[in-house]
Amino acid sequence: MRCLFYGIMAFGASAGLALAQTYTEKMPASMPEKGTAIEWLFAAIFLVGCLVLGFKPAKRANLR
C-alpha cells in the first residue's frame, strides 16, 4: 500500500513539472537556411573509415 502511495505521489509531482514546460524558441530571421549535405558527407566518410578498420584482417592472424 505504501509503494502504491509513493508511486502516485511521484507521478503527480513529475506530471506538474512536465505540464509547466513550454517551447518558445524560434529561429532568428537572420539565420539563412542551409543544407546538411556537408554533415552527411562527413558522417559517411567516418562510417566508411570505421567499417574499413573494423573488417580489416589482423596482422597476427595466421589463416594459411
C-alpha positions as CSV (number, residue, x, y, z in Angstrom):
1,M,0.0,0.0,0.0
2,R,2.9,2.3,0.8
3,C,4.6,1.7,-2.5
4,L,1.4,2.5,-4.4
5,F,1.0,5.7,-2.5
6,Y,4.7,6.7,-3.2
7,G,4.2,5.8,-6.8
8,I,1.1,8.0,-7.1
9,M,2.9,10.9,-5.4
10,A,6.0,10.6,-7.6
11,F,3.8,10.5,-10.7
12,G,1.8,13.5,-9.6
13,A,5.0,15.5,-8.8
14,S,6.5,14.8,-12.2
15,A,3.3,15.5,-14.1
16,G,3.1,19.0,-12.9
17,L,6.7,19.8,-14.0
18,A,6.0,18.3,-17.4
19,L,2.9,20.3,-17.9
20,A,4.6,23.6,-16.9
21,Q,7.2,23.4,-19.7
22,T,6.7,25.5,-22.8
23,Y,8.6,25.7,-26.0
24,T,9.1,29.3,-27.2
25,E,12.4,29.1,-29.0
26,K,12.1,30.5,-32.5
27,M,14.7,30.6,-35.3
28,P,16.2,34.1,-35.8
29,A,15.3,35.8,-39.0
30,S,19.0,36.5,-39.8
31,M,19.9,32.8,-40.0
32,P,19.8,31.6,-43.5
33,E,18.6,28.0,-44.2
34,K,21.4,25.8,-45.3
35,G,21.6,22.3,-46.5
36,T,23.0,19.4,-44.5
37,A,24.9,17.7,-47.3
38,I,28.4,18.5,-45.8
39,E,27.4,17.0,-42.5
40,W,26.1,13.8,-44.2
41,L,29.3,13.6,-46.3
42,F,31.5,13.8,-43.1
43,A,29.3,11.1,-41.5
44,A,29.5,8.8,-44.5
45,I,33.3,9.2,-44.6
46,F,33.6,8.5,-40.9
47,L,31.3,5.4,-41.3
48,V,33.3,4.0,-44.2
49,G,36.5,4.6,-42.2
50,C,35.1,2.7,-39.2
51,L,34.0,-0.2,-41.4
52,V,37.4,-0.4,-43.1
53,L,39.2,-0.5,-39.7
54,G,36.6,-2.9,-38.3
55,F,36.7,-5.5,-41.0
56,K,40.5,-5.3,-41.8
57,P,42.2,-8.6,-41.2
58,A,44.5,-8.7,-38.2
59,K,48.2,-8.7,-39.0
60,R,48.9,-11.5,-36.5
61,A,46.1,-13.8,-37.8
62,N,47.8,-16.8,-39.5
63,L,44.9,-18.1,-41.6
64,R,47.0,-20.1,-44.1
